[in-house]
Amino acid sequence: MAQNKITGMTNNSEEQQTSSSTEETIIEVVIQPPTTEAKVESDASPRCDYHSASTANA
């Protein structure tokens, strides 16, 4: 039973490391330009509204 637990722990650790590595990379990329995204979203919000309105009309 001890071997089974160790094997499970090892598999989980490897999976967690892989997942955390991927998540960290994604999170870092997203966090890098927070101010830029916020400003772009503010500027793009009215444009998006116009686009969605014209798209809905079309």
PyMOL Python script that loads the backbone (N, CA, C, O; Angstrom):
from pymol import cmd

cmd.read_pdbstr("""\
ATOM      1  N   MET A   1       0.843  -1.201   0.000  1.00  0.00           N
ATOM      2  CA  MET A   1       0.000   0.000   0.000  1.00  0.00           C
ATOM      3  C   MET A   1       0.881   1.255   0.000  1.00  0.00           C
ATOM      4  O   MET A   1       0.558   2.269  -0.619  1.00  0.00           O
ATOM      5  N   ALA A   2       1.978   1.149   0.700  1.00  0.00           N
ATOM      6  CA  ALA A   2       2.876   2.304   0.739  1.00  0.00           C
ATOM      7  C   ALA A   2       3.371   2.620  -0.668  1.00  0.00           C
ATOM      8  O   ALA A   2       3.452   3.785  -1.058  1.00  0.00           O
ATOM      9  N   GLN A   3       3.703   1.572  -1.432  1.00  0.00           N
ATOM     10  CA  GLN A   3       4.207   1.799  -2.790  1.00  0.00           C
ATOM     11  C   GLN A   3       3.124   2.461  -3.640  1.00  0.00           C
ATOM     12  O   GLN A   3       3.408   3.379  -4.409  1.00  0.00           O
ATOM     13  N   ASN A   4       1.894   1.995  -3.501  1.00  0.00           N
ATOM     14  CA  ASN A   4       0.809   2.586  -4.279  1.00  0.00           C
ATOM     15  C   ASN A   4       0.670   4.065  -3.936  1.00  0.00           C
ATOM     16  O   ASN A   4       0.530   4.903  -4.827  1.00  0.00           O
ATOM     17  N   LYS A   5       0.710   4.382  -2.653  1.00  0.00           N
ATOM     18  CA  LYS A   5       0.563   5.785  -2.247  1.00  0.00           C
ATOM     19  C   LYS A   5       1.699   6.616  -2.831  1.00  0.00           C
ATOM     20  O   LYS A   5       1.477   7.709  -3.352  1.00  0.00           O
ATOM     21  N   ILE A   6       2.913   6.090  -2.739  1.00  0.00           N
ATOM     22  CA  ILE A   6       4.065   6.843  -3.250  1.00  0.00           C
ATOM     23  C   ILE A   6       3.913   7.054  -4.754  1.00  0.00           C
ATOM     24  O   ILE A   6       4.162   8.148  -5.262  1.00  0.00           O
ATOM     25  N   THR A   7       3.506   6.010  -5.456  1.00  0.00           N
ATOM     26  CA  THR A   7       3.336   6.128  -6.909  1.00  0.00           C
ATOM     27  C   THR A   7       2.283   7.197  -7.211  1.00  0.00           C
ATOM     28  O   THR A   7       2.482   8.041  -8.085  1.00  0.00           O
ATOM     29  N   GLY A   8       1.170   7.157  -6.491  1.00  0.00           N
ATOM     30  CA  GLY A   8       0.119   8.145  -6.709  1.00  0.00           C
ATOM     31  C   GLY A   8       0.640   9.541  -6.413  1.00  0.00           C
ATOM     32  O   GLY A   8       0.376  10.479  -7.165  1.00  0.00           O
ATOM     33  N   MET A   9       1.374   9.680  -5.328  1.00  0.00           N
ATOM     34  CA  MET A   9       1.906  10.992  -4.975  1.00  0.00           C
ATOM     35  C   MET A   9       2.848  11.469  -6.082  1.00  0.00           C
ATOM     36  O   MET A   9       2.810  12.634  -6.479  1.00  0.00           O
ATOM     37  N   THR A  10       3.685  10.571  -6.573  1.00  0.00           N
ATOM     38  CA  THR A  10       4.642  10.963  -7.623  1.00  0.00           C
ATOM     39  C   THR A  10       3.883  11.415  -8.866  1.00  0.00           C
ATOM     40  O   THR A  10       4.200  12.455  -9.443  1.00  0.00           O
ATOM     41  N   ASN A  11       2.900  10.652  -9.274  1.00  0.00           N
ATOM     42  CA  ASN A  11       2.127  11.019 -10.463  1.00  0.00           C
ATOM     43  C   ASN A  11       1.454  12.377 -10.247  1.00  0.00           C
ATOM     44  O   ASN A  11       1.492  13.245 -11.119  1.00  0.00           O
ATOM     45  N   ASN A  12       0.840  12.549  -9.080  1.00  0.00           N
ATOM     46  CA  ASN A  12       0.164  13.814  -8.804  1.00  0.00           C
ATOM     47  C   ASN A  12       1.169  14.963  -8.821  1.00  0.00           C
ATOM     48  O   ASN A  12       0.901  16.022  -9.389  1.00  0.00           O
ATOM     49  N   SER A  13       2.330  14.747  -8.195  1.00  0.00           N
ATOM     50  CA  SER A  13       3.333  15.811  -8.150  1.00  0.00           C
ATOM     51  C   SER A  13       3.743  16.193  -9.565  1.00  0.00           C
ATOM     52  O   SER A  13       3.816  17.376  -9.897  1.00  0.00           O
ATOM     53  N   GLU A  14       4.009  15.198 -10.391  1.00  0.00           N
ATOM     54  CA  GLU A  14       4.429  15.495 -11.762  1.00  0.00           C
ATOM     55  C   GLU A  14       3.327  16.255 -12.492  1.00  0.00           C
ATOM     56  O   GLU A  14       3.597  17.243 -13.175  1.00  0.00           O
ATOM     57  N   GLU A  15       2.094  15.797 -12.350  1.00  0.00           N
ATOM     58  CA  GLU A  15       0.989  16.469 -13.032  1.00  0.00           C
ATOM     59  C   GLU A  15       0.841  17.893 -12.510  1.00  0.00           C
ATOM     60  O   GLU A  15       0.658  18.831 -13.286  1.00  0.00           O
ATOM     61  N   GLN A  16       0.922  18.049 -11.185  1.00  0.00           N
ATOM     62  CA  GLN A  16       0.769  19.382 -10.609  1.00  0.00           C
ATOM     63  C   GLN A  16       1.876  20.307 -11.101  1.00  0.00           C
ATOM     64  O   GLN A  16       1.626  21.463 -11.441  1.00  0.00           O
ATOM     65  N   GLN A  17       3.109  19.786 -11.137  1.00  0.00           N
ATOM     66  CA  GLN A  17       4.221  20.622 -11.601  1.00  0.00           C
ATOM     67  C   GLN A  17       3.973  21.064 -13.040  1.00  0.00           C
ATOM     68  O   GLN A  17       4.165  22.231 -13.381  1.00  0.00           O
ATOM     69  N   THR A  18       3.551  20.135 -13.871  1.00  0.00           N
ATOM     70  CA  THR A  18       3.287  20.474 -15.272  1.00  0.00           C
ATOM     71  C   THR A  18       2.157  21.503 -15.353  1.00  0.00           C
ATOM     72  O   THR A  18       2.260  22.489 -16.082  1.00  0.00           O
ATOM     73  N   SER A  19       1.093  21.271 -14.609  1.00  0.00           N
ATOM     74  CA  SER A  19      -0.045  22.185 -14.650  1.00  0.00           C
ATOM     75  C   SER A  19       0.372  23.555 -14.130  1.00  0.00           C
ATOM     76  O   SER A  19       0.079  24.576 -14.751  1.00  0.00           O
ATOM     77  N   SER A  20       1.066  23.576 -12.973  1.00  0.00           N
ATOM     78  CA  SER A  20       1.445  24.861 -12.386  1.00  0.00           C
ATOM     79  C   SER A  20       2.368  25.607 -13.335  1.00  0.00           C
ATOM     80  O   SER A  20       2.264  26.826 -13.472  1.00  0.00           O
ATOM     81  N   SER A  21       3.270  24.887 -13.993  1.00  0.00           N
ATOM     82  CA  SER A  21       4.182  25.548 -14.936  1.00  0.00           C
ATOM     83  C   SER A  21       3.372  26.209 -16.048  1.00  0.00           C
ATOM     84  O   SER A  21       3.611  27.367 -16.391  1.00  0.00           O
ATOM     85  N   THR A  22       2.425  25.481 -16.602  1.00  0.00           N
ATOM     86  CA  THR A  22       1.606  26.035 -17.676  1.00  0.00           C
ATOM     87  C   THR A  22       0.793  27.213 -17.149  1.00  0.00           C
ATOM     88  O   THR A  22       0.738  28.266 -17.784  1.00  0.00           O
ATOM     89  N   GLU A  23       0.163  27.036 -15.991  1.00  0.00           N
ATOM     90  CA  GLU A  23      -0.663  28.110 -15.448  1.00  0.00           C
ATOM     91  C   GLU A  23       0.195  29.340 -15.152  1.00  0.00           C
ATOM     92  O   GLU A  23      -0.200  30.465 -15.456  1.00  0.00           O
ATOM     93  N   GLU A  24       1.378  29.120 -14.554  1.00  0.00           N
ATOM     94  CA  GLU A  24       2.242  30.255 -14.235  1.00  0.00           C
ATOM     95  C   GLU A  24       2.598  31.022 -15.504  1.00  0.00           C
ATOM     96  O   GLU A  24       2.580  32.252 -15.520  1.00  0.00           O
ATOM     97  N   THR A  25       2.918  30.296 -16.552  1.00  0.00           N
ATOM     98  CA  THR A  25       3.280  30.958 -17.810  1.00  0.00           C
ATOM     99  C   THR A  25       2.113  31.804 -18.309  1.00  0.00           C
ATOM    100  O   THR A  25       2.294  32.959 -18.695  1.00  0.00           O
ATOM    101  N   ILE A  26       0.922  31.224 -18.297  1.00  0.00           N
ATOM    102  CA  ILE A  26      -0.261  31.947 -18.779  1.00  0.00           C
ATOM    103  C   ILE A  26      -0.510  33.164 -17.888  1.00  0.00           C
ATOM    104  O   ILE A  26      -0.747  34.269 -18.377  1.00  0.00           O
ATOM    105  N   ILE A  27      -0.454  32.943 -16.571  1.00  0.00           N
ATOM    106  CA  ILE A  27      -0.734  34.039 -15.630  1.00  0.00           C
ATOM    107  C   ILE A  27       0.278  35.161 -15.828  1.00  0.00           C
ATOM    108  O   ILE A  27      -0.088  36.336 -15.860  1.00  0.00           O
ATOM    109  N   GLU A  28       1.562  34.791 -15.962  1.00  0.00           N
ATOM    110  CA  GLU A  28       2.590  35.819 -16.136  1.00  0.00           C
ATOM    111  C   GLU A  28       2.318  36.630 -17.395  1.00  0.00           C
ATOM    112  O   GLU A  28       2.415  37.857 -17.379  1.00  0.00           O
ATOM    113  N   VAL A  29       1.982  35.959 -18.471  1.00  0.00           N
ATOM    114  CA  VAL A  29       1.723  36.656 -19.734  1.00  0.00           C
ATOM    115  C   VAL A  29       0.542  37.604 -19.570  1.00  0.00           C
ATOM    116  O   VAL A  29       0.569  38.733 -20.061  1.00  0.00           O
ATOM    117  N   VAL A  30      -0.492  37.139 -18.877  1.00  0.00           N
ATOM    118  CA  VAL A  30      -1.691  37.970 -18.703  1.00  0.00           C
ATOM    119  C   VAL A  30      -1.382  39.145 -17.791  1.00  0.00           C
ATOM    120  O   VAL A  30      -1.887  40.247 -18.003  1.00  0.00           O
ATOM    121  N   ILE A  31      -0.543  38.913 -16.764  1.00  0.00           N
ATOM    122  CA  ILE A  31      -0.276  39.966 -15.771  1.00  0.00           C
ATOM    123  C   ILE A  31       0.698  41.000 -16.335  1.00  0.00           C
ATOM    124  O   ILE A  31       0.695  42.147 -15.886  1.00  0.00           O
ATOM    125  N   GLN A  32       1.516  40.629 -17.290  1.00  0.00           N
ATOM    126  CA  GLN A  32       2.526  41.563 -17.799  1.00  0.00           C
ATOM    127  C   GLN A  32       1.899  42.876 -18.269  1.00  0.00           C
ATOM    128  O   GLN A  32       2.364  43.937 -17.851  1.00  0.00           O
ATOM    129  N   PRO A  33       0.870  42.859 -19.115  1.00  0.00           N
ATOM    130  CA  PRO A  33       0.309  44.135 -19.561  1.00  0.00           C
ATOM    131  C   PRO A  33      -1.061  44.412 -18.951  1.00  0.00           C
ATOM    132  O   PRO A  33      -2.055  44.401 -19.679  1.00  0.00           O
ATOM    133  N   PRO A  34      -1.154  44.660 -17.640  1.00  0.00           N
ATOM    134  CA  PRO A  34      -2.477  44.897 -17.057  1.00  0.00           C
ATOM    135  C   PRO A  34      -2.958  46.317 -17.352  1.00  0.00           C
ATOM    136  O   PRO A  34      -4.117  46.522 -17.713  1.00  0.00           O
ATOM    137  N   THR A  35      -2.065  47.296 -17.196  1.00  0.00           N
ATOM    138  CA  THR A  35      -2.451  48.689 -17.437  1.00  0.00           C
ATOM    139  C   THR A  35      -2.803  48.893 -18.905  1.00  0.00           C
ATOM    140  O   THR A  35      -3.801  49.539 -19.227  1.00  0.00           O
ATOM    141  N   THR A  36      -1.991  48.346 -19.784  1.00  0.00           N
ATOM    142  CA  THR A  36      -2.241  48.508 -21.221  1.00  0.00           C
ATOM    143  C   THR A  36      -3.609  47.932 -21.575  1.00  0.00           C
ATOM    144  O   THR A  36      -4.400  48.570 -22.270  1.00  0.00           O
ATOM    145  N   GLU A  37      -3.880  46.714 -21.087  1.00  0.00           N
ATOM    146  CA  GLU A  37      -5.167  46.089 -21.411  1.00  0.00           C
ATOM    147  C   GLU A  37      -6.311  46.949 -20.885  1.00  0.00           C
ATOM    148  O   GLU A  37      -7.314  47.139 -21.573  1.00  0.00           O
ATOM    149  N   ALA A  38      -6.164  47.471 -19.662  1.00  0.00           N
ATOM    150  CA  ALA A  38      -7.233  48.273 -19.072  1.00  0.00           C
ATOM    151  C   ALA A  38      -7.483  49.504 -19.944  1.00  0.00           C
ATOM    152  O   ALA A  38      -8.632  49.837 -20.234  1.00  0.00           O
ATOM    153  N   LYS A  39      -6.410  50.178 -20.362  1.00  0.00           N
ATOM    154  CA  LYS A  39      -6.585  51.375 -21.191  1.00  0.00           C
ATOM    155  C   LYS A  39      -7.194  50.998 -22.536  1.00  0.00           C
ATOM    156  O   LYS A  39      -8.103  51.672 -23.021  1.00  0.00           O
ATOM    157  N   VAL A  40      -6.701  49.936 -23.130  1.00  0.00           N
ATOM    158  CA  VAL A  40      -7.209  49.508 -24.442  1.00  0.00           C
ATOM    159  C   VAL A  40      -8.685  49.157 -24.328  1.00  0.00           C
ATOM    160  O   VAL A  40      -9.484  49.512 -25.196  1.00  0.00           O
ATOM    161  N   GLU A  41      -9.045  48.457 -23.251  1.00  0.00           N
ATOM    162  CA  GLU A  41     -10.454  48.077 -23.090  1.00  0.00           C
ATOM    163  C   GLU A  41     -11.315  49.335 -22.962  1.00  0.00           C
ATOM    164  O   GLU A  41     -12.404  49.402 -23.533  1.00  0.00           O
ATOM    165  N   SER A  42     -10.829  50.336 -22.212  1.00  0.00           N
ATOM    166  CA  SER A  42     -11.607  51.561 -22.050  1.00  0.00           C
ATOM    167  C   SER A  42     -11.804  52.228 -23.403  1.00  0.00           C
ATOM    168  O   SER A  42     -12.911  52.651 -23.737  1.00  0.00           O
ATOM    169  N   ASP A  43     -10.720  52.322 -24.186  1.00  0.00           N
ATOM    170  CA  ASP A  43     -10.832  52.952 -25.505  1.00  0.00           C
ATOM    171  C   ASP A  43     -11.671  52.094 -26.446  1.00  0.00           C
ATOM    172  O   ASP A  43     -12.423  52.614 -27.270  1.00  0.00           O
ATOM    173  N   ALA A  44     -11.535  50.777 -26.317  1.00  0.00           N
ATOM    174  CA  ALA A  44     -12.195  49.877 -27.268  1.00  0.00           C
ATOM    175  C   ALA A  44     -13.658  49.640 -26.884  1.00  0.00           C
ATOM    176  O   ALA A  44     -14.442  49.187 -27.718  1.00  0.00           O
ATOM    177  N   SER A  45     -14.034  49.933 -25.653  1.00  0.00           N
ATOM    178  CA  SER A  45     -15.404  49.640 -25.223  1.00  0.00           C
ATOM    179  C   SER A  45     -16.427  50.330 -26.130  1.00  0.00           C
ATOM    180  O   SER A  45     -17.317  49.651 -26.644  1.00  0.00           O
ATOM    181  N   PRO A  46     -16.342  51.643 -26.350  1.00  0.00           N
ATOM    182  CA  PRO A  46     -17.333  52.281 -27.236  1.00  0.00           C
ATOM    183  C   PRO A  46     -17.247  51.726 -28.647  1.00  0.00           C
ATOM    184  O   PRO A  46     -18.274  51.520 -29.293  1.00  0.00           O
ATOM    185  N   ARG A  47     -16.032  51.480 -29.136  1.00  0.00           N
ATOM    186  CA  ARG A  47     -15.881  50.926 -30.485  1.00  0.00           C
ATOM    187  C   ARG A  47     -16.547  49.559 -30.557  1.00  0.00           C
ATOM    188  O   ARG A  47     -17.235  49.245 -31.528  1.00  0.00           O
ATOM    189  N   CYS A  48     -16.338  48.746 -29.519  1.00  0.00           N
ATOM    190  CA  CYS A  48     -16.948  47.407 -29.507  1.00  0.00           C
ATOM    191  C   CYS A  48     -18.473  47.557 -29.519  1.00  0.00           C
ATOM    192  O   CYS A  48     -19.166  46.808 -30.207  1.00  0.00           O
ATOM    193  N   ASP A  49     -18.989  48.517 -28.763  1.00  0.00           N
ATOM    194  CA  ASP A  49     -20.438  48.713 -28.729  1.00  0.00           C
ATOM    195  C   ASP A  49     -20.941  49.069 -30.132  1.00  0.00           C
ATOM    196  O   ASP A  49     -21.942  48.519 -30.590  1.00  0.00           O
ATOM    197  N   TYR A  50     -20.254  49.978 -30.807  1.00  0.00           N
ATOM    198  CA  TYR A  50     -20.668  50.350 -32.164  1.00  0.00           C
ATOM    199  C   TYR A  50     -20.606  49.135 -33.084  1.00  0.00           C
ATOM    200  O   TYR A  50     -21.520  48.886 -33.870  1.00  0.00           O
ATOM    201  N   HIS A  51     -19.505  48.380 -32.969  1.00  0.00           N
ATOM    202  CA  HIS A  51     -19.341  47.202 -33.831  1.00  0.00           C
ATOM    203  C   HIS A  51     -20.476  46.214 -33.567  1.00  0.00           C
ATOM    204  O   HIS A  51     -21.100  45.721 -34.507  1.00  0.00           O
ATOM    205  N   SER A  52     -20.743  45.925 -32.298  1.00  0.00           N
ATOM    206  CA  SER A  52     -21.782  44.942 -31.993  1.00  0.00           C
ATOM    207  C   SER A  52     -23.142  45.479 -32.456  1.00  0.00           C
ATOM    208  O   SER A  52     -23.992  44.706 -32.899  1.00  0.00           O
ATOM    209  N   ALA A  53     -23.350  46.791 -32.356  1.00  0.00           N
ATOM    210  CA  ALA A  53     -24.622  47.364 -32.791  1.00  0.00           C
ATOM    211  C   ALA A  53     -24.773  47.206 -34.304  1.00  0.00           C
ATOM    212  O   ALA A  53     -25.821  46.777 -34.786  1.00  0.00           O
ATOM    213  N   SER A  54     -23.721  47.556 -35.049  1.00  0.00           N
ATOM    214  CA  SER A  54     -23.800  47.423 -36.507  1.00  0.00           C
ATOM    215  C   SER A  54     -23.929  45.950 -36.887  1.00  0.00           C
ATOM    216  O   SER A  54     -24.647  45.607 -37.826  1.00  0.00           O
ATOM    217  N   THR A  55     -23.240  45.091 -36.161  1.00  0.00           N
ATOM    218  CA  THR A  55     -23.330  43.657 -36.453  1.00  0.00           C
ATOM    219  C   THR A  55     -24.762  43.178 -36.200  1.00  0.00           C
ATOM    220  O   THR A  55     -25.306  42.393 -36.976  1.00  0.00           O
ATOM    221  N   ALA A  56     -25.367  43.655 -35.113  1.00  0.00           N
ATOM    222  CA  ALA A  56     -26.733  43.234 -34.804  1.00  0.00           C
ATOM    223  C   ALA A  56     -27.679  43.757 -35.891  1.00  0.00           C
ATOM    224  O   ALA A  56     -28.587  43.047 -36.325  1.00  0.00           O
ATOM    225  N   ASN A  57     -27.463  44.991 -36.322  1.00  0.00           N
ATOM    226  CA  ASN A  57     -28.305  45.550 -37.373  1.00  0.00           C
ATOM    227  C   ASN A  57     -28.119  44.777 -38.675  1.00  0.00           C
ATOM    228  O   ASN A  57     -29.084  44.485 -39.381  1.00  0.00           O
ATOM    229  N   ALA A  58     -26.877  44.455 -38.979  1.00  0.00           N
ATOM    230  CA  ALA A  58     -26.607  43.715 -40.213  1.00  0.00           C
ATOM    231  C   ALA A  58     -27.238  42.339 -40.099  1.00  0.00           C
ATOM    232  O   ALA A  58     -27.139  41.536 -41.026  1.00  0.00           O
TER     233      ALA A  58
END
""", "prot")
cmd.dss("prot")
cmd.show_as("cartoon", "prot")
cmd.util.cbc("prot")
cmd.orient("prot")
